[in-house]
Structures are given as C-alpha cells and as structure tokens.
Amino acid sequence: TTTTTTTTTTIHVRCRARVAYDGTNFAGFQIQGGGVGTVSTDKNKNNNNKNDNNNNNKNASKSQKKHKYKPPPPRTVQRELERALTQRCGRNVQLIRVLAAGRTDAGVHARGQAIHFDVPVQIPNNEQDEDNHDNTATTDKSVHSQITAKKLLQRELPSIEYSLSKMLPPDVGLWNFQIAPPPKLVVVAGQEPPQLQPKPWSAMYDSTLKWY
C-alpha cells in the first residue's frame, strides 16, 4: 500500500458582496470594544472581604473573591459577518476581516452596503491548471496560483452564500457574493522613476453604489 501525502498552499482571494440589515438592534456597522465578555478579579474588594470574614480560615478567605463582570462588546453588523465568514470560510482557524464602503450609526438600516473580505483557499501544490494551455501565462507561479484558487473558489460561491444565509442572524442578509475584480495598477508616489503597484479592489474606494 502506497500512501501519498499532498501538501497545500493557502491563497487569499479578494471577494465582495452586498449586505442588508435591520439596524434596530445594532450599535452600528463597525466593531466596537474587545472580544467576548470576561470576568476579572477586583483585588481591593477581595482584601476587604478578608477583613470582614475573620471567622473563616485562611484558605477559605483566599478562595472568596469578588469578581467584576465585563459585559460583552456592543452588537455590530461587522462582528456578525466576521463570525459567520470565519466559521464557514476560515474554518474557525483564520479570522476573516470585513471592510465596508462606509459606517452606519446605531439604529441605521442598510439594503445594499458594499463590503469586501479575503477568503483563504487551499490549493494542492501539485495542482495543475488544466484549462490553461498557454505556458507564458503560467511562468509566474504566484499568478498561476491565483488563477487556480479563483477557479476553485468560484465553484463554491453558491454553496458558501447559501451557508452564510443560514448562519447569519435574521436581521442580517448577505447577497451578490462574488470574486472581486482584479487589482488595478497605480503609480507609487514619491518614487523616481515612477513605478506601478497593484492595488486590490476595495469596497471603500471602488464601490460605485451604496443603498441605505
């Protein structure tokens, strides 16, 4: 019996989508505060408790601690999106960040806000692009890897969008999930001679229509 181990490479593919939400129960779009609510020890209150409980033995008094509860951060649309995307596309290992075309305040609704995010795609290192027979197009390994990753992800887009529709709460909807246009070449300022640099598609700078 021969066992073959296939190694993979992670390629990040820029994607875009539209998000609609009822802002009634949200503190706006952008994430606010830290992570999930935690419990911390208040040392000063703990010392006071020790003085008030002289009848207790030393070990018992040490174990009696007052805790101050830190509530979870405000509920935001970005947090809900990143939670679902990380679970579905990042497999709860790689956090997927979301950037929107703009921010909204608490209670504000949206019916087509543009967002973008980078989806990690695993491709086998021996994956060959069977549809591409032009050797000149595959001389750059990174370009070939991007082409392969986009083709693999394109097949999964309907399934991913359906999964996200089930994972997101009822007051958030994601639609028009697609691979973003390729990067644009822009001139790098302050360099002589002028040089061109690829600039990935951005919901903040490249979206042309926002629906609120």
ABEGO torsion letter per residue (X at the ends): XBBBBBBBBBBBBBBBBBBBBBAAABAEABBBEBBBBBBBBBAAAAAAAAAABAABBAAAAAABBBBBBBBBBBBBAAAAAAAAAAAAAAGGABBBBBBBABBBBBGBBBAABBBBBBBBBBBBAABBBAABABAAAAABAAAAAAAAAAAAAAAAAAAAAAAAAAABBAABBBBGBBBBBBBBBBBBBGBOBBBBBBBBBBAAAABABBBX
